[in-house]
Amino acid sequence: MDVLTARVDPGAIERNCALLKEFVAPAGLLVAVKADGYGHGALTAARAALAGGADAVGVATPQEAEALLGGGFLGPILAWLWEPSQPVAGLLARGVELAVTSPAHARAVAAAGLGKRARVCLKVETGMHRNGIAEDDLPEAVRVLKSAGATITGVMSHLAAADDPGDPATDRQAARLSRAVETVRSLGVAAPRTHLANSAATLTRPDLHLDMVRVGIAAYGLQAMAPHVAPPRLAGRLEPALSLIARVVDVRRLRAGDGVSYGLTWRAPADGFAAVLPVGYADGLPRAAQGLLTPTIRGTAYRQVGRVCMDQIVVWLGGNPHGVAPGDEAVLAGPGGTPVDVLARRLGTISNEIVCAPKGRFRHETAPTEKA
């Protein structure tokens, strides 16, 4: 029995993808499973996404694509973050599609010598200034790929500010993507699949669904919008799929005034009990989360007190009216406890970071689920 568990409900991911697929039709749906499936387990998330109707999955790196293939995943994969000296011929030969983000990347694909078996998508710079072919370099990249006989599946870019629908940057990026597509087609490449929308734009900008959308956090049932933006209606139908759980390892009696954890920064306000949970910053729980956590044990939320240690936190039980005991599950975040979106707001961050943070002693577990 593991003392730290990341419990994943693949049925929730599947149902979320089915809702998103229906919402974006006739556009295609790609689900991002990078960063170990946003902490949900890449292989689990990828299989659930396809079961829910996704047309493809996306990862950042070739290594992530290799892990999916090694796990027996057979669906379409797009990988978009690599550097030209990496050996990618093997991935291309196995059908993995790669994003080309510079002429150097185009030359690396050409050097693989796979002709039309090399499937690539042109990722273009439209205003995020992070990873994409500059407008002036686009013709060169296209010519290199055409000369090599590579299959150019389409053109993609990534939005910088779609979580705030009022930000004009999104429209500017969309216009630049449109110009890039025109450039590519003027060079004799059909580029049949254009995609730009992330989770936020998928939910709020149907005009940007284009030929396909790429969703990440929405597929996992979590908030895609900026904190000041009201969630779109569809977001309320998406189901969170991950619970982070620690087992109580000890329940200790405290006297009024007893200090707890390093620095004795908190003292018991009365006689009572405290539970010890075996989780800390070595497991991805921020030390700065002190006092902001409310683990749920036996259906009741309790306050975490004192310092977050490397591998322990303490929870104040008061008089322990519900009989919390060693072995009980304490839900740190997710279904059955504090919603991940709520905890993210408390910590001044986003849900993506919360679900990607667990490491160390956390072990994945698949929750029993029934389809709705």
C-alpha positions in Angstrom: 0.0 0.0 0.0 1.5 3.3 -1.1 1.5 6.2 1.3 1.3 8.8 -1.5 -1.0 8.2 -4.4 -1.9 10.1 -7.6 -5.3 8.5 -8.3 -6.4 9.0 -11.9 -9.9 8.4 -13.3 -9.4 7.6 -17.0 -13.2 7.6 -17.5 -13.3 11.3 -16.6 -10.7 12.0 -19.3 -12.6 10.0 -21.8 -15.8 11.7 -21.1 -14.2 15.1 -21.2 -12.7 14.3 -24.6 -16.0 13.2 -25.9 -17.6 16.5 -24.8 -14.8 18.5 -26.4 -14.9 16.4 -29.6 -18.6 17.1 -30.0 -18.1 20.8 -29.2 -15.4 21.4 -31.8 -16.9 19.2 -34.6 -16.2 19.2 -37.5 -12.7 20.3 -36.4 -10.4 17.6 -35.2 -9.3 17.1 -31.6 -5.7 16.7 -30.4 -5.1 16.1 -26.7 -1.8 17.1 -25.1 -0.4 14.3 -23.0 3.0 16.0 -22.4 4.6 16.2 -19.0 3.4 12.7 -18.2 -0.1 13.5 -19.2 -0.2 16.7 -17.1 0.6 14.4 -14.1 -2.1 11.9 -14.9 0.1 9.4 -16.6 0.9 9.8 -20.3 -0.1 6.4 -21.4 -3.3 6.4 -19.4 -4.3 9.8 -20.6 -3.5 9.0 -24.3 -5.6 5.9 -24.3 -8.5 7.6 -22.6 -8.3 10.5 -25.0 -8.5 8.2 -28.0 -11.4 6.3 -26.4 -13.2 9.6 -26.0 -12.8 10.4 -29.7 -9.6 12.4 -29.9 -7.9 12.2 -33.4 -4.4 12.4 -32.1 -2.3 13.1 -29.0 0.5 15.6 -28.6 3.8 15.6 -26.6 6.6 18.0 -26.2 9.7 15.9 -26.7 10.8 12.9 -28.8 11.5 11.1 -25.5 7.8 11.5 -24.5 6.8 10.1 -27.9 9.2 7.2 -27.4 7.6 6.4 -24.1 4.1 6.2 -25.6 5.3 3.9 -28.4 7.2 1.8 -25.8 4.0 1.4 -23.9 2.2 0.1 -26.9 0.3 3.2 -27.8 -0.8 3.0 -31.5 -2.6 6.3 -32.1 -1.3 9.3 -34.0 1.4 11.4 -32.1 2.6 14.9 -32.7 5.9 16.1 -31.0 6.8 19.7 -31.1 9.9 20.4 -29.0 13.3 19.0 -30.2 16.6 20.3 -31.4 18.1 19.5 -34.8 21.0 17.4 -33.6 18.7 14.9 -32.0 18.2 11.5 -33.8 14.6 11.6 -35.0 14.7 9.4 -38.1 13.5 6.4 -36.0 10.5 8.3 -34.7 9.6 9.6 -38.2 9.9 6.1 -39.6 7.5 4.9 -36.9 4.9 7.5 -37.9 5.4 10.1 -35.3 4.7 13.6 -36.7 7.2 16.3 -35.8 6.8 20.0 -35.7 9.4 21.9 -37.7 10.3 25.2 -36.0 13.2 26.5 -38.0 15.1 25.8 -41.3 17.6 23.8 -39.2 14.9 21.5 -38.1 13.7 21.2 -41.7 17.2 20.2 -42.7 17.3 17.6 -39.9 14.1 16.0 -41.3 15.5 16.0 -44.8 18.7 14.3 -43.6 16.6 11.4 -42.3 16.1 10.5 -45.9 12.6 9.1 -45.4 10.8 11.1 -48.2 7.0 11.2 -47.8 7.2 8.9 -44.8 8.5 11.9 -42.8 5.3 13.7 -41.6 5.9 17.2 -40.3 3.8 20.2 -39.3 5.2 23.7 -39.8 5.1 25.5 -36.4 5.3 29.2 -37.1 6.0 32.3 -35.0 2.9 34.4 -34.6 3.7 36.6 -31.6 4.6 34.4 -28.6 8.3 34.6 -29.4 9.1 31.2 -28.0 9.3 28.4 -30.5 8.3 28.7 -34.2 9.6 29.5 -37.7 10.1 33.2 -38.2 8.1 34.7 -41.1 11.3 35.4 -43.1 12.5 31.9 -42.7 9.3 30.1 -43.7 10.0 29.9 -47.4 13.4 28.3 -46.8 12.0 25.7 -44.5 9.3 24.8 -47.0 11.7 24.5 -49.8 14.0 22.2 -47.8 11.1 19.9 -46.9 9.7 19.9 -50.4 13.0 19.0 -51.9 13.2 16.1 -49.4 9.8 14.9 -50.4 8.5 15.2 -46.8 4.8 15.2 -46.1 3.8 18.6 -44.7 0.6 18.0 -42.8 -0.2 21.6 -42.1 0.6 24.8 -40.2 0.3 25.4 -36.4 1.1 28.0 -33.8 0.5 28.6 -30.1 -1.5 31.3 -28.4 0.0 33.5 -25.7 -3.0 35.1 -24.1 -6.1 33.1 -25.0 -7.0 32.7 -21.3 -8.1 36.3 -21.4 -10.7 36.6 -24.2 -10.4 40.4 -24.1 -6.7 40.4 -25.0 -6.2 41.6 -28.6 -3.0 39.5 -29.0 -5.1 36.5 -29.9 -6.6 38.2 -33.0 -3.2 39.4 -34.0 -1.8 35.9 -33.8 -4.7 34.4 -35.8 -4.0 37.0 -38.5 -0.3 36.1 -38.7 -1.1 32.4 -38.8 -3.4 33.0 -41.7 -0.7 34.9 -43.6 1.7 32.0 -42.9 -0.7 29.5 -44.4 -1.1 31.7 -47.5 2.7 31.8 -47.8 3.0 28.0 -47.5 0.3 27.4 -50.1 1.8 30.0 -52.5 4.9 27.7 -52.5 2.9 24.8 -53.8 2.1 23.0 -50.5 -1.5 22.2 -49.7 -0.9 22.1 -45.9 -4.4 20.8 -45.3 -4.5 21.0 -41.5 -4.2 24.3 -39.6 -4.4 24.5 -35.8 -4.0 27.2 -33.3 -6.5 26.9 -30.5 -5.4 25.8 -27.0 -7.8 24.8 -24.3 -8.9 28.4 -23.6 -9.4 29.3 -27.2 -11.2 26.0 -27.8 -13.7 26.9 -25.1 -14.2 30.6 -26.0 -13.2 31.1 -29.7 -15.1 28.7 -32.0 -13.9 30.9 -34.9 -10.4 29.7 -34.2 -11.2 25.9 -34.2 -10.0 25.8 -37.8 -9.1 22.3 -38.9 -8.1 21.0 -35.4 -7.8 22.2 -31.8 -5.1 21.2 -29.3 -6.4 21.0 -25.8 -4.4 20.3 -22.7 -5.7 21.2 -19.3 -9.4 21.1 -20.4 -9.1 17.4 -21.2 -8.3 16.9 -17.5 -11.3 18.8 -16.4 -9.4 21.8 -15.0 -9.6 25.6 -15.4 -8.1 27.0 -18.6 -9.1 30.7 -18.1 -7.3 33.5 -16.2 -8.6 33.9 -12.6 -10.6 37.0 -13.5 -12.4 35.4 -16.3 -15.7 33.5 -15.7 -15.4 29.9 -16.9 -17.2 29.2 -20.2 -20.4 27.1 -19.9 -18.8 23.9 -21.2 -16.1 24.1 -18.6 -18.7 23.4 -15.9 -19.4 20.0 -17.5 -15.8 18.8 -17.5 -14.7 16.4 -14.8 -11.4 16.7 -12.8 -9.6 13.4 -13.2 -6.9 13.4 -10.6 -6.8 13.2 -6.8 -3.6 13.6 -4.8 -3.8 11.4 -1.7 -1.6 10.9 1.4 -2.2 8.3 4.1 -2.2 9.3 7.7 0.9 7.7 9.3 0.3 8.9 12.9 -2.2 10.7 15.1 -0.6 12.6 18.0 -2.0 14.1 21.2 -1.2 17.8 21.7 -1.5 20.0 24.7 -2.5 23.6 24.5 0.6 25.6 23.5 2.5 22.7 22.0 4.5 23.9 19.0 4.5 21.9 15.7 7.2 21.3 13.1 10.3 23.3 12.3 10.5 26.7 13.9 7.4 25.9 16.0 5.6 28.5 13.9 2.2 27.2 15.0 1.0 26.2 18.5 -2.1 24.2 19.5 -4.9 26.6 20.6 -6.3 23.9 22.9 -5.8 20.3 23.9 -6.4 18.1 20.9 -4.9 15.9 18.2 -2.8 16.2 15.1 -2.4 13.9 12.1 1.0 13.4 10.4 0.9 13.0 6.6 4.0 11.7 4.7 4.2 14.4 2.0 6.5 17.4 1.7 8.5 19.5 -0.7 10.5 16.4 -1.8 7.2 15.2 -3.3 6.4 18.4 -5.0 4.4 20.1 -2.3 5.7 23.7 -2.1 7.1 24.8 1.2 5.3 28.1 0.7 2.0 26.2 0.9 2.2 26.4 4.7 -1.2 27.1 6.1 -2.9 27.1 2.7 -3.7 23.4 2.6 -6.9 21.8 3.8 -6.6 18.0 3.5 -9.9 16.1 3.6 -10.0 13.1 5.8 -13.2 11.0 6.3 -15.1 13.7 4.4 -14.0 16.6 6.6 -11.5 19.3 5.6 -8.8 20.0 8.2 -6.2 22.8 8.4 -2.6 22.0 7.7 -0.4 23.7 10.4 3.2 24.5 10.8 6.0 24.2 8.3 5.9 22.0 5.2 8.9 19.8 5.7 10.8 17.7 3.2 8.6 14.7 3.6 6.0 15.5 6.3 3.1 17.9 7.1 0.9 18.1 10.2 -2.9 18.6 10.2 -4.8 19.9 13.2 -7.8 17.6 14.1 -9.1 19.5 17.1 -10.8 17.0 19.3 -10.8 14.5 16.5 -14.6 14.0 16.6 -14.5 11.8 13.4 -11.9 9.4 14.8 -9.1 10.0 12.2 -6.6 7.1 12.5 -3.4 5.9 10.9 -4.1 4.4 7.5 -6.9 6.9 6.6 -6.7 8.6 3.3 -6.2 12.4 3.3 -7.1 14.0 -0.1 -4.7 16.9 -0.6 -6.4 18.1 -3.8 -8.8 16.9 -6.4 -12.1 14.9 -6.3 -13.0 14.1 -2.7 -11.1 17.1 -1.4 -10.1 20.7 -2.2 -10.6 21.2 -5.9 -7.3 21.6 -7.8 -8.5 25.0 -9.2 -9.2 26.2 -5.7 -5.9 25.2 -4.4 -4.1 26.8 -7.4 -5.8 30.1 -6.6 -4.7 29.9 -2.9 -1.1 29.3 -4.0 -1.2 32.0 -6.6 -0.6 29.7 -9.5 -2.4 27.7 -12.1 -4.0 24.2 -12.1 -1.4 23.0 -14.6 1.4 23.5 -12.0 -0.5 21.7 -9.3 -1.1 18.5 -11.2 2.3 18.5 -12.8 4.1 19.0 -9.4 3.8 15.6 -7.7 7.1 13.6 -7.8 9.2 11.6 -5.5 7.2 9.1 -3.6 3.8 9.6 -5.4 2.6 6.5 -7.3 -0.1 6.5 -9.9 -3.2 4.4 -9.3 -6.2 4.0 -11.6 -9.5 4.7 -10.0 -12.4 2.3 -10.6 -14.8 4.2 -12.9 -18.1 3.7 -14.6 -19.1 5.4 -17.8 -21.9 7.9 -17.4 
